[in-house]
Amino acid sequence: MAVKIRLRRMGQKKAPFYRIVVADARTPRDGKCIEEIGTYDPTRNPSAFSVNEELAKKWLNNGALPTQAVEKIFKLAGIEK
């Protein structure tokens, strides 16, 4: 089972809000997830994010692959594998 760390879209039309989740790679974007590890709000200026570092590092060490967007957020948060 391939596990990815990716964004789940929440919020209304034209007002996106994302949750950073750990999910099976085969599930839909807004489908069932294994665990929520943070949030990302691109509507604020500057963009706001919060990440639980312990959970993120745990999943990265267990082999979960972050998407490109989540990888950028992790780099800003100072989280590396």
Helices and strands as residue ranges (DSSP letters): E 3-12, E 15-24, E 35-41, E 48-51, H 53-61, E 65-66, H 68-77
